[in-house]
Amino acid sequence: MEAKELTSKENSKEQYAFYAKKLLKELSSSLAVLNQSLNSSFNKAVEIILKRSAQSRIIATGIGKAGYVAMKFSATLASIDVPSFFLHPAEAIHGDLGRVMKDDIIVIFSWSGTTEEITKLLPFLKERQCTIIGVTSQTASKVAKNSHLCLKLPLIKELGKLKLAPTTSTLLMMALADILAVTVSDFQLTTASQFAKNHPGGFLGRLLLPVEEVMRKGNMVCAVYQEEKVKEVIKKITSTEGRPGAAVIVDKEGKLLGIFTDGDLRRCLEKEEETFLSRPISHYMCQSPKIISPKATVEAALEKMTKHKIDQLIVLENGKVLGVIDIQDIWEPLNSC
């Protein structure tokens, strides 16, 4: 291949990224327009959701790309402790309308507001006396006219030369859905513990759990007395279930005195004579170990370990050792998720 041809192809590849950046600028401008368009209707939508009755569910619906936005909106609400589910418009008129109750709040996502599957659904929703919030770009559409409240999306052209594939429209719809859900979450004061209860699996869920739920305790904690010899302590660490990377040094009442870690052992091997193995562990333990409350989150434990470049934290309450949280206890379960 000649150098000229190669250069031409390389320039062509660079143009792809240049073009993509241009598209991103267009999307960014669209979000700025959405920001400017937010008005009292948005405030009312938040109020409707915040002031819902105890029996109310937020039911999101939409078809096509708008349906995916509706599903994501519903899933986000459920994760912040707002009862919600997605209702497929086509399934609704074939029996799923039975899931809709009088006090429910229906949020309809439809860019045009005229989609047939949605408009067929409207009279049946009104019969059930639900509160309907329409999210559309067309205020003169059937969706807007049959909604108790309309959240208008700015009418902006789609991306690309054809300007046909839903791109800008789905971005604006998703952005509005997300800021609506997050505003509700922040003003209803959703707590981290509530969020964690709805995320028992995966990365987020584990990080938001209290330390006491994941810490090592009982036989999985290598607890020794300060007079025990280093060699015996090493043996106990090795034989302890879960192979911890440290021993916790306590007094006869179980109060914390210090910690001896793998790092302390390596330093002893580098600097001390071999006789250190027959000396009391109190000579080599760290007397100011890092501790954490059993009620603290796993995320807080991880931040503390990262900040101090350590692998273990001792879980302490009223001066007594309840357990140990090891970096392995955080990452290994997450890697298997």
PyMOL commands that set and color helices and strands:
alter all, ss='L'
color gray80, all
select helices_A, chain A and resi 3-37+40-50+65-79+89-92+96-99+116-127+142-145+168-187+192-197+202-208+211-213+218-220+230-239+262-271+274-278+281-283+298-308+327-335
alter helices_A, ss='H'
color red, helices_A
select strands_A, chain A and resi 58-62+84-87+105-109+131-136+149-152+223-225+246-250+256-261+291-292+312-317+320-326
alter strands_A, ss='S'
color yellow, strands_A
deselect
rebuild
show_as cartoon
